[in-house]
Amino acid sequence: MSTDLFSLKGRTALITGGSRGIGKMIAAGFIAAGARVYISSRKAGACDATAAELSAGGGVCISLPQDVSTVEGCNLLAQAYGKYETSLDILVNNAGAAWLAEFDSFPEAGWDKVMNLNLKSPFFLTQALAPALRASASHERPAKVINIASIDGIRPNPQETYSYQASKSGLIHLTRRMAGRLIEDNIVVTAIAPGAFASEMNTVARDQAEAVAARIPSRRIGTDEDMQGAAIYLASRAGDYCVGITIAVDGGVSYAVASM
């Protein structure tokens, strides 16, 4: 077995929503595995601070603040990245939003905001960065696109987060459709569906970890290492032959619980 099977040494990565939560976890893991990492988020101050923090250990993390909820924003981020690099090895479409409201009062704004960021942006950012991904890709070492979905896209969540759940289900299917096309260009598209990880988006897992863990087959919420392990696997040589798949990183919630 190759000793660099899970290495990202010499590779470049761009992670949206990289200033906090799952995006920050993945960024830290990629840096530890040897990648040169660019992170993007809507809030410039938070993005800059996280990049400085992650670079402090000797790695390279560069801040590229940008709102990618519009096609224009996706194109601007691609242009900003292009000022630093001519090719891209790994794109992680992680930026996302959620909206909770009762069915009878669920607003159009809550539908459009979530759909635009969670489903439209991964497609159009990948499109904008396709030239850079193709410049890196080869049959021997494909470029990678990793979409961050959710287990809410695999099975219904009782919370009334209608647009969130629909967007994540759509992203899982979009991953398969994009994978079928982009593998022709030696670009491997996959997805990760996280379960309960402590973050500002999942405040229940963050603030009520013990109660949440009791409902998970593994009896705990996810750790940074759990997310990093899955992301590094897909981004590295180890995941080159995994095309179009979605990995549930959820302690068994999606596939190890008997249906009622």
Backbone hydrogen bonds, N-H to C=O, Kabsch-Sander energy under -0.5 kcal/mol:
donor,donor_aa,acceptor,acceptor_aa,energy
5,L,2,S,-1.0
7,S,4,D,-1.3
8,L,33,A,-2.7
10,G,34,G,-1.1
11,R,8,L,-2.1
13,A,36,R,-2.3
14,L,90,I,-2.4
15,I,38,Y,-2.7
16,T,92,V,-2.3
17,G,40,S,-1.3
18,G,15,I,-0.7
18,G,40,S,-2.1
20,R,17,G,-0.7
23,G,20,R,-0.8
24,K,20,R,-1.4
25,M,21,G,-2.1
26,I,22,I,-2.5
27,A,23,G,-2.4
28,A,24,K,-2.5
29,G,25,M,-2.1
30,F,26,I,-2.8
31,I,27,A,-2.3
32,A,28,A,-2.1
33,A,29,G,-1.5
34,G,31,I,-1.6
35,A,30,F,-2.6
36,R,11,R,-2.9
37,V,35,A,-0.6
37,V,60,V,-2.4
38,Y,13,A,-2.9
39,I,62,I,-2.5
40,S,15,I,-2.3
44,A,42,R,-0.7
47,C,43,K,-2.2
48,D,44,A,-2.8
49,A,45,G,-2.2
50,T,46,A,-2.3
51,A,47,C,-2.2
52,A,48,D,-2.2
53,E,49,A,-2.3
54,L,50,T,-2.8
55,S,51,A,-1.5
56,A,52,A,-0.9
56,A,53,E,-0.6
58,G,55,S,-1.9
60,V,35,A,-0.5
61,C,59,G,-0.5
62,I,37,V,-2.5
64,L,39,I,-2.8
66,Q,41,S,-1.9
68,V,66,Q,-0.7
74,C,70,T,-2.0
75,N,71,V,-2.4
76,L,72,E,-2.3
77,L,73,G,-2.1
78,A,74,C,-2.1
79,Q,75,N,-2.1
80,A,76,L,-2.4
81,Y,77,L,-2.6
82,G,78,A,-2.0
83,K,79,Q,-0.7
83,K,80,A,-0.8
84,Y,81,Y,-1.9
85,E,81,Y,-2.2
88,L,132,A,-2.1
89,D,12,T,-0.7
90,I,12,T,-1.6
91,L,144,K,-2.5
92,V,14,L,-3.0
93,N,91,L,-0.6
93,N,146,I,-2.0
94,N,92,V,-1.3
101,A,99,W,-0.5
101,A,160,E,-2.0
105,S,102,E,-1.1
106,F,102,E,-0.7
106,F,103,F,-1.0
111,W,107,P,-1.3
112,D,108,E,-3.0
113,K,109,A,-2.3
114,V,110,G,-0.9
115,M,111,W,-2.4
116,N,112,D,-2.7
117,L,113,K,-1.8
118,N,114,V,-2.9
119,L,115,M,-2.0
120,K,115,M,-2.1
121,S,116,N,-2.0
123,F,119,L,-0.9
124,F,120,K,-2.3
125,L,121,S,-2.9
126,T,122,P,-1.5
127,Q,123,F,-2.2
128,A,124,F,-2.2
129,L,125,L,-2.0
130,A,126,T,-0.6
130,A,127,Q,-0.9
133,L,129,L,-2.4
134,R,130,A,-3.0
135,A,131,P,-1.8
136,S,132,A,-1.0
136,S,133,L,-0.5
137,A,133,L,-2.0
138,S,141,R,-0.9
143,A,186,N,-1.9
144,K,89,D,-3.0
145,V,188,V,-2.7
146,I,91,L,-3.1
147,N,145,V,-0.5
147,N,190,T,-2.6
148,I,93,N,-2.6
149,A,147,N,-0.9
149,A,192,I,-2.9
151,I,194,P,-2.1
153,G,150,S,-1.8
154,I,151,I,-1.5
155,R,151,I,-2.2
161,T,159,Q,-1.9
162,Y,160,E,-0.6
165,Q,161,T,-2.5
166,A,162,Y,-2.2
167,S,163,S,-2.4
168,K,164,Y,-2.2
169,S,165,Q,-1.9
170,G,166,A,-2.4
171,L,167,S,-2.1
172,I,168,K,-1.7
173,H,169,S,-1.7
174,L,170,G,-2.9
175,T,171,L,-2.3
176,R,172,I,-1.3
177,R,173,H,-2.1
178,M,174,L,-3.2
179,A,175,T,-2.3
180,G,176,R,-1.8
181,R,177,R,-1.1
182,L,178,M,-3.2
183,I,179,A,-1.8
184,E,181,R,-1.3
185,D,182,L,-1.5
186,N,183,I,-1.6
187,I,182,L,-2.1
188,V,143,A,-3.0
188,V,186,N,-0.5
189,V,187,I,-0.6
190,T,145,V,-2.6
191,A,245,I,-2.2
192,I,147,N,-2.3
193,A,247,I,-3.2
195,G,249,V,-2.2
197,F,195,G,-0.8
198,A,222,G,-0.6
199,S,202,N,-1.2
203,T,201,M,-0.9
206,R,202,N,-1.5
207,D,203,T,-3.2
208,Q,204,V,-2.6
212,V,208,Q,-2.4
213,A,209,A,-2.8
214,A,210,E,-1.3
215,R,212,V,-1.7
216,I,213,A,-1.6
218,S,251,G,-1.2
219,R,216,I,-2.2
222,G,196,A,-3.3
227,M,223,T,-1.6
228,Q,224,D,-2.7
229,G,225,E,-2.6
230,A,226,D,-1.4
231,A,227,M,-2.3
232,I,228,Q,-2.8
233,Y,229,G,-1.9
234,L,230,A,-2.1
235,A,231,A,-2.2
236,S,232,I,-2.0
238,A,5,L,-1.8
239,G,233,Y,-0.8
239,G,236,S,-1.5
240,D,237,R,-1.7
242,C,239,G,-1.7
243,V,241,Y,-0.8
244,G,189,V,-2.6
244,G,242,C,-0.5
247,I,191,A,-2.4
248,A,246,T,-0.6
249,V,193,A,-2.0
249,V,247,I,-0.6
250,D,248,A,-0.8
253,V,250,D,-1.0
256,A,252,G,-2.3
